[in-house]
Amino acid sequence: MPVYKDKVPAKSGKCWYFRTRYKKLDGTRAQYHSKRYMTKREAQEAEAEFLIKSQNEASVSSLTFSQLINLFIENRSTIVKETTMYGYKNKRPYLDIIANVKLKDFNIEVYERWRRYINSCNISTRYKNDIYKFLKSLLNYATDWYGFSFVHVYRKMHNFNNPNELPKEMLYFTYDEFQKFLSVEKDIKFRCAWQLLYYCGLRIGELKGITWKDIDFENRTVSINKQITQQSCRSRWSFSPPKTAKSNRVLPLTKVLLNDLKLLKESDSKILFGFNDTYFVIGDIAPQISSTITARKNRNCEIAGVKQIRIHDFRHSCASLLIYKGANIITVSKFLGHTKIEETLNTYTHLYKNALIDITSLIDDMNEARINS
């Protein structure tokens, strides 16, 4: 078996290595370059061990769920968005209980064991079904790429359902509550952040992705065309497209917000070195991290004496404001960047019911005025 000696050894003196081609689980050929070893014999033994291991992994009959997940994620990494990949990685731990199960041994007993485990987890029914969809995607991938058949299990698989689970209460600020919240904010950058969230109904990633070139002061609009995902710190972040194609949108800005944005840009241009239109509105040369925004929100709620809501609830607040002011479902859906009107209606049905009641009351008042006149 060929091994090679590097002309320039490492500081440790190691200079022997091997280079070989092998077959991956998906059937493609790949080349592997090893680390360096002290002796030729060590390199030869390492090569033999590697080839045995790669041959074993190439055996589809021994493919485990853990290996399948690695293959699935590698396959999808160039196809799906970063946010989707992030979701895969978050759901993966919930499959650890069957990670070492071989696909050929996956049966209804294994599935039911996994299902009982998921039911024992303290997560919502909605998230349980998201994990269930992830499992089915893996099974479909194994069927399409490696010829497995799970028909005998599919017939008995079904969504999670808990009729006794209480729906999560949707919290939102009324207009008066938001003004009270905003009144305690003295920092111009955060004032702009809260107004962009409340008046434009932005997702947190969309807010963080806005740069100064997205603000059109002449036409009084903001363009939502990107978002920040998986930002763990100020120095590590990346752009990705908005959540859906419909999330690409141009939104009008209120006069107060537009004025505050002008003040913020004027301030940033004076204090930020190298300032230009690629700088972030909520940030500087880098976007602000979510934890800082959340901490500021919590502080303001406490000082203002208003209820604590999540950052995402500012989006719900925007929807409730639009609906309360008579915006129809199509307008609200486009404003929020939803893919389908059904998504808007399903999320805000209860608010539209209240709006219908208000309309009925308005008609009753008009009828009473007519009768009494």
C-alpha positions in Angstrom: 0.0 0.0 0.0 1.5 3.4 -1.0 2.7 5.7 1.7 4.7 8.9 1.3 7.4 10.7 3.1 7.1 14.5 3.3 10.3 16.3 2.5 9.6 18.9 5.3 8.7 17.1 8.5 6.5 18.6 11.2 8.1 20.1 14.4 7.4 16.8 16.1 9.4 14.9 13.4 6.4 13.2 11.9 6.8 13.0 8.1 5.0 9.8 6.8 1.5 10.0 5.4 -0.9 8.2 3.1 -3.1 9.3 0.3 -5.9 7.0 -1.0 -9.2 7.0 -2.9 -12.3 5.4 -1.4 -16.0 5.0 -2.0 -18.4 7.2 0.1 -21.8 6.1 1.3 -23.5 7.8 -1.6 -21.4 5.8 -4.1 -19.2 8.6 -5.2 -15.4 8.3 -5.2 -13.3 10.6 -3.0 -9.6 11.2 -2.1 -8.3 11.2 1.5 -5.0 12.8 2.6 -4.0 11.6 6.1 -2.3 13.4 8.9 1.4 12.7 9.3 3.0 9.8 11.3 6.3 9.2 12.9 7.1 6.0 11.0 6.3 4.4 7.7 4.8 1.4 9.5 2.4 3.7 11.4 1.3 5.3 8.2 0.7 1.9 6.6 -1.3 0.6 9.5 -3.4 3.8 9.6 -4.1 3.4 5.9 -5.3 -0.2 6.3 -7.5 0.9 9.2 -9.0 3.7 7.2 -9.8 1.5 4.2 -11.5 -1.1 6.4 -13.6 1.7 8.0 -14.5 3.3 4.7 -15.5 0.0 3.2 -17.7 -0.8 6.2 -19.3 2.7 6.0 -19.9 2.1 2.3 -22.0 -0.9 3.1 -25.6 0.3 2.7 -26.9 -2.7 4.7 -25.2 -1.4 7.8 -26.3 2.3 7.3 -27.4 3.8 10.6 -29.7 6.8 11.3 -26.6 8.7 12.5 -24.8 8.1 9.2 -28.0 8.9 7.3 -28.4 12.2 9.0 -24.8 13.2 8.1 -25.4 12.3 4.5 -28.8 14.1 4.4 -27.3 17.3 5.9 -24.3 17.2 3.5 -26.7 16.7 0.6 -29.0 19.6 1.6 -26.2 22.0 2.6 -26.0 23.4 -1.0 -29.8 23.3 -1.6 -31.6 24.8 1.4 -31.2 28.1 3.3 -29.0 28.5 6.4 -32.1 28.8 8.5 -33.3 25.4 7.3 -29.9 23.9 8.0 -30.0 25.4 11.5 -33.4 23.8 12.0 -32.0 20.4 11.0 -29.2 20.7 13.5 -31.6 21.7 16.3 -33.9 18.7 15.6 -31.1 16.2 15.4 -30.7 15.6 19.2 -34.3 14.3 19.2 -33.3 11.4 17.0 -30.4 10.4 19.2 -32.5 7.6 20.7 -32.4 5.8 17.4 -29.1 7.1 16.1 -27.4 3.7 16.2 -30.4 1.8 14.8 -29.7 0.4 11.3 -32.1 1.5 8.7 -32.8 -2.1 7.7 -33.9 -2.7 11.3 -36.3 0.3 11.5 -39.8 -1.1 12.2 -42.9 -0.1 14.0 -41.5 -1.1 17.4 -38.5 1.2 16.9 -40.8 4.0 15.7 -43.2 3.7 18.7 -40.2 3.8 21.1 -39.0 7.0 19.4 -42.6 8.4 19.5 -42.9 7.7 23.3 -39.7 9.5 23.8 -40.8 12.5 21.9 -44.1 12.6 23.8 -42.1 12.7 27.0 -40.2 15.8 26.0 -41.4 19.1 27.2 -42.0 20.7 23.8 -45.1 21.9 22.0 -47.2 19.6 19.8 -46.3 21.9 16.9 -42.6 21.3 17.4 -43.1 17.6 17.9 -44.7 17.5 14.4 -41.8 19.5 13.0 -39.4 16.8 14.3 -41.7 14.1 12.9 -41.5 15.8 9.4 -37.7 15.8 9.8 -37.8 12.0 10.4 -40.0 11.5 7.4 -37.7 13.6 5.3 -34.8 11.3 6.4 -36.8 8.2 5.5 -37.7 9.6 2.1 -34.0 10.4 1.5 -33.0 6.8 2.4 -35.7 5.5 0.0 -34.7 7.7 -2.9 -30.9 7.4 -2.6 -30.3 3.9 -1.1 -33.4 1.9 -2.1 -34.8 1.3 1.4 -38.6 0.7 1.8 -40.5 1.8 4.9 -44.0 1.1 3.6 -44.8 -1.2 6.4 -44.0 1.6 8.9 -45.5 4.5 7.0 -48.9 3.0 7.2 -48.9 3.3 11.0 -47.1 6.7 11.3 -49.2 9.8 12.0 -48.9 13.3 13.4 -48.7 14.1 17.1 -52.0 15.4 18.5 -52.8 16.7 22.0 -56.5 17.9 22.2 -55.9 19.0 25.8 -53.0 21.3 25.0 -53.9 24.9 25.5 -53.0 27.2 22.6 -50.2 29.7 23.4 -51.6 33.1 24.2 -50.5 35.7 21.6 -49.1 38.7 23.3 -48.9 42.1 21.6 -48.7 45.8 22.5 -51.6 48.0 21.8 -50.7 51.4 20.3 -50.9 53.1 23.7 -48.8 50.4 25.3 -46.2 50.7 22.6 -46.0 54.5 23.0 -45.5 54.0 26.7 -42.8 51.5 26.0 -41.1 53.8 23.4 -41.3 56.9 25.8 -38.6 55.4 28.1 -36.1 54.8 25.2 -33.6 57.5 25.0 -31.1 55.9 22.6 -31.9 56.9 19.0 -30.7 53.6 17.5 -33.0 51.5 19.8 -35.9 54.0 19.1 -35.5 53.2 15.4 -35.3 49.4 16.2 -38.5 49.4 18.2 -40.4 51.4 15.5 -39.1 49.3 12.7 -40.3 46.2 14.6 -43.7 47.6 15.5 -44.7 49.7 12.5 -43.2 47.4 9.8 -43.8 44.0 11.5 -40.3 42.8 10.9 -38.8 39.5 11.9 -35.7 39.9 14.1 -33.4 38.7 11.4 -34.9 41.1 8.9 -34.4 44.0 11.3 -30.7 43.1 11.9 -30.2 42.8 8.1 -31.2 46.3 7.2 -28.3 48.5 5.9 -28.4 52.2 5.2 -28.7 51.5 1.4 -32.1 49.9 2.1 -33.5 53.1 3.5 -35.0 55.4 0.8 -35.4 58.7 2.4 -36.9 60.3 -0.7 -39.7 57.8 -1.1 -40.0 57.1 2.6 -39.5 53.3 2.3 -37.4 50.5 3.7 -36.5 47.5 1.5 -36.5 44.1 3.2 -34.3 41.9 1.0 -32.0 40.0 3.4 -31.7 38.8 7.0 -29.0 37.9 9.5 -29.0 34.2 10.6 -27.0 32.3 13.1 -25.2 35.2 14.6 -23.4 34.0 17.8 -21.4 37.2 18.4 -20.6 40.5 16.8 -17.7 39.1 14.7 -19.5 36.1 13.3 -22.6 36.6 11.2 -23.9 36.0 7.7 -26.5 37.2 5.3 -29.2 34.9 3.9 -32.3 35.6 1.8 -35.6 36.5 3.6 -37.6 33.6 4.9 -39.7 33.2 1.8 -39.8 34.9 -1.7 -42.9 36.9 -0.5 -40.8 38.2 2.4 -38.9 40.4 -0.1 -40.9 43.6 0.2 -40.8 47.4 0.3 -42.6 49.0 3.2 -43.6 52.6 3.9 -42.1 54.4 6.8 -44.0 56.7 9.2 -43.0 60.3 9.5 -41.7 60.0 13.0 -39.6 56.9 12.2 -38.2 58.6 9.1 -37.2 61.6 11.1 -35.5 59.4 13.7 -33.7 57.4 11.0 -32.3 60.7 9.6 -31.1 61.7 13.0 -29.5 58.3 13.5 -27.7 58.3 10.1 -26.4 61.8 10.8 -25.1 60.6 14.2 -23.6 57.4 12.9 -21.8 59.2 10.1 -20.0 61.4 12.6 -19.0 58.8 15.2 -18.4 55.6 13.1 -15.1 55.4 11.3 -15.4 54.6 7.6 -19.2 55.0 7.7 -21.0 54.2 4.4 -24.3 52.9 3.2 -23.3 49.3 3.8 -23.2 49.9 7.5 -26.1 48.4 9.5 -28.9 50.6 10.7 -29.2 48.5 13.9 -25.5 48.1 14.5 -22.5 49.6 12.8 -20.1 47.7 10.6 -21.6 44.6 12.1 -25.3 43.9 13.0 -26.4 44.0 16.6 -26.7 40.6 18.4 -30.2 39.4 19.3 -29.4 39.0 23.0 -28.5 42.7 23.3 -31.8 43.7 21.7 -33.8 41.3 23.9 -32.1 42.6 27.1 -32.9 46.2 26.1 -36.5 45.3 25.4 -36.8 43.6 28.9 -35.3 46.7 30.6 -37.7 49.0 28.8 -40.8 46.9 29.6 -39.9 47.0 33.3 -39.2 50.7 33.4 -42.3 51.6 31.4 -44.5 49.3 33.5 -45.9 47.4 30.5 -46.2 43.6 30.0 -43.2 41.6 28.8 -43.5 40.4 25.2 -41.1 38.6 23.0 -39.3 40.4 20.2 -41.4 38.4 17.7 -44.5 39.7 19.4 -43.8 43.2 18.0 -44.7 41.5 14.6 -48.0 40.4 16.1 -48.5 43.9 17.5 -48.1 45.3 14.0 -50.6 42.9 12.6 -53.1 43.7 15.4 -52.7 47.4 14.7 -53.3 47.0 11.0 -56.4 44.8 11.6 -57.8 47.1 14.2 -57.4 50.0 11.8 -59.4 48.1 9.1 -56.7 46.6 6.9 -58.0 43.7 4.9 -56.4 40.2 5.1 -54.6 40.6 1.7 -53.0 43.9 2.8 -51.8 42.4 6.2 -50.5 39.3 4.4 -48.4 41.4 2.0 -47.2 43.7 4.7 -45.9 40.9 6.8 -44.5 39.0 3.9 -46.5 35.8 4.3 -46.4 33.3 1.5 -50.1 32.5 1.7 -53.1 34.5 2.9 -54.1 31.3 4.8 -51.1 31.7 7.0 -52.2 35.2 8.0 -55.8 34.2 8.5 -54.8 31.1 10.6 -52.5 33.2 12.8 -54.8 36.2 13.3 -58.3 34.7 13.1 -59.1 35.8 16.6 -58.2 39.4 15.8 -60.4 39.5 12.8 -63.3 38.1 14.9 -62.8 41.1 17.2 -62.8 43.4 14.2 -66.1 41.9 13.0 -67.6 42.5 16.4 -66.4 46.2 16.2 -68.0 46.5 12.8 -71.3 45.1 14.1 -71.2 47.5 17.0 -70.6 50.4 14.6 -73.6 49.5 12.5 -75.7 49.1 15.7 -74.7 52.7 16.7 -75.6 54.0 13.3 -79.0 52.3 13.4 -79.7 53.7 16.8 -78.7 57.2 15.7 -81.1 56.9 12.7 -84.0 55.6 14.9 -83.5 58.4 17.5 -83.2 61.1 14.9 
